[in-house]
């Protein structure tokens, strides 16, 4: 919130979703570039000394996640974060657990579908 106005007050929902789509597209492009960079480095014979050297590769994925969240909800990420923090602790615990369980279930379903389609 800047000066009493929010980002949604100054843009239409279509413009906001286009901005979210740009974040998503830039994140996907960044992920592909990072993957290409790491493959090129590995192909040249260099391997990371420890797993912490791979952390920068996660930065573009954050943009993908924010873009997807903003496209689905139509609200800026900061508004969602503020609404999440306004919940009571037990509410965040229950909803967060449900989100993790549903996400894990979806990953399993998608992986089973992919494996079944390949066999």
SVG drawing of the C-alpha trace seen along z (x, -y; Angstrom):
<svg xmlns="http://www.w3.org/2000/svg" viewBox="-10 -9 46 58">
<polyline fill="none" stroke="black" stroke-width="0.4" points="0.0,0.0 1.6,-3.3 0.0,-6.6 -3.3,-4.9 -3.8,-3.3 -3.1,0.2 -1.8,1.5 -5.2,2.7 -6.6,-0.8 -4.4,-2.1 -4.7,0.8 -7.6,2.7 -7.8,6.5 -6.8,7.2 -3.7,5.0 -2.8,6.6 -3.1,10.1 -0.9,9.1 1.7,7.9 1.4,11.2 1.8,13.1 5.0,11.1 6.4,12.1 5.4,15.7 7.0,15.6 10.2,13.9 10.4,16.5 10.1,19.4 12.7,17.8 15.0,17.3 14.6,20.9 15.4,22.1 18.5,19.9 19.7,21.1 19.1,24.7 21.1,24.1 23.9,22.4 24.2,25.2 24.1,27.8 26.8,26.0 29.0,25.7 28.5,29.4 29.2,30.3 32.5,28.3 33.5,30.6 32.8,28.3 30.5,29.5 29.3,27.5 31.4,28.0 28.4,28.0 24.6,27.9 24.4,24.3 26.0,23.1 22.7,24.1 20.6,21.7 20.7,18.9 19.0,21.1 15.8,20.9 15.5,17.1 13.7,17.3 11.4,19.9 10.2,17.4 9.0,15.2 7.1,18.1 5.4,18.7 4.5,15.1 3.2,14.8 1.1,17.9 -0.3,16.7 -1.1,13.2 -2.7,14.6 -4.9,17.0 -6.0,14.6 -6.0,11.3 -4.4,9.6 -0.9,8.4 1.3,10.8 1.8,8.3 -1.9,8.1 -2.1,11.8 0.9,11.9 -0.8,9.2 -4.1,11.2 -2.2,14.4 -0.4,12.7 -3.7,11.3 -4.9,14.8 -4.6,16.4 -1.8,18.8 -4.0,21.9 -5.7,20.8 -2.4,20.4 -1.4,23.9 -4.5,25.6 -4.7,23.9 -0.9,24.2 -1.1,27.9 -4.0,28.3 -2.1,26.5 0.9,28.8 -1.3,31.9 -3.2,30.9 0.0,29.9 1.6,33.2 -1.5,35.1 -1.4,33.2 2.3,33.9 1.6,37.6 -1.4,37.6 0.5,35.8 3.5,38.1 1.4,41.2 -0.4,39.8 2.9,39.1 4.4,42.5 1.2,44.3 1.2,42.4 4.8,43.3 4.4,47.0"/>
</svg>
